[in-house]
């Protein structure tokens, strides 16, 4: 995906949103501005930007990583804080794999029970003939 990333040129395609869905674009811009307002929120901006950076890393969005890393630094984040945010994202992503792996065991167990149940019915039917 990074092959498509062009910090300057990509912004020119916002014209499609402006032309086709200006109302939605305006609503999104207002929402985004409210979420990342410098003042008036309970979570300080630096931490909101670090959260956004971690989410961007987790979703692997090059645009989010680029923008929110820069915004976090502007809001006072250190390299150590950026590193920890990246590790938090990595832990959550790895934890998701771990937890979802357990679902595979659960679903495999359900399938095994269903298979065993089907086998019992087939054997019972064969013995009745």
N, C-alpha and C positions, 0 to 999 in steps of 0.2 A: 504493500500500500504506500510505502514511502516514496516510490517512484512517481506517484501522482501528486505528492505534496509540493506545493509551490506557494510559499507564504504570500507573495505579492500578487501573482497572476490569479490565483484561485479566488481571491476576493472580488475580482471583476465579475464572477458568475452570480454574485448576489443580485445583479440586475434582473435575473429571471424571477427571483422571489419578489423583488420590488414591482415588477411588471405584472406577474401572474397572481400573487397572493399578498398584496401590500398590507392588508388588515392583519393577517396572521404574522407576518414579519414584524409589524409594529408591536403586536401583543407579545411576541417572543422577546423582542428587544427590551420591552418594558419589564417583563418577567426577569430576564437575565440581569438587567440593571438593578432590580430590587434585590435579587439573591446576592449579588456581589457589590452592594452599596458599601461605601467606605465606612459609613456610620449608621447607627440605628438598629443593628442586629445584635443578637445575644452572643453569637460566636464571632470573635474578632476576624477581620478580613484575612489576615495571614493564615489562620487555621482553615477558613473556608476555601482558600486557594490551595492549601495543602490537601484538603479533602478532594477537591476537584482534580488535582494532579494525580492523586492515588486512583481515583475513579477512571481518569483518562488512561493511566497505565494499565489498569485492570481491563478496560474495554479495548485497549490498544488503539486509541484514537490519537494519531500523530498531531492533529490540530489542537486537541485538548492538552496534550503533554506540552507542546510548544507554548501555547498561550498561558496556561496556568502555572507552568514553571516560571516563566518570566514575571507573571503577576505576583506569584508568591514571593519572589526575590524583591520585587518593588514594594511589597507589603512588609518586608523585613525578614523573610525566611533565609536561613543560612544553608550552606551546602549540606551540613549535617542533617538539618530538618528535611531537605529534599531527599536525601538518602534514606532517612527513616520512613518518609512517606512512600518511597518506592518499595522498601522492604515490607511495609504494611500491605501494600497492594499485592505484592508477591505472596505474602502469607495467606491473604484472603483467597487469592486465585488458587494456590496450592491446597488450601483447606477445602475449597469447593470441590476440587478433584478428589480429595480424600473422602469427603462426605458423600459425594455422588457415587463414588466407588462402592460405598456401603449399600447404596440403593441397588447396584447391580447384584450384590449378594442376595438382597431381599427379593428382588424380582426373579432372580434365578431360583431362589428357594420356592417362591410362589409357583413358578413354572414347573419345578420338580414335583411339587405336591400335586399340581394339576395333571402332570404326566403320570405320576404313580396312581392317581385316582382313575384316570382313563385306562391304564393298564389293568387295574383291578376289575373294572367293568368288562373289559375285553376278555380277560381270563375267566371271569364268572360266566359270561355268555358262551364261551367255548366249551366249558364243562357241562353246561346244561343240554348240549346237543347230544 
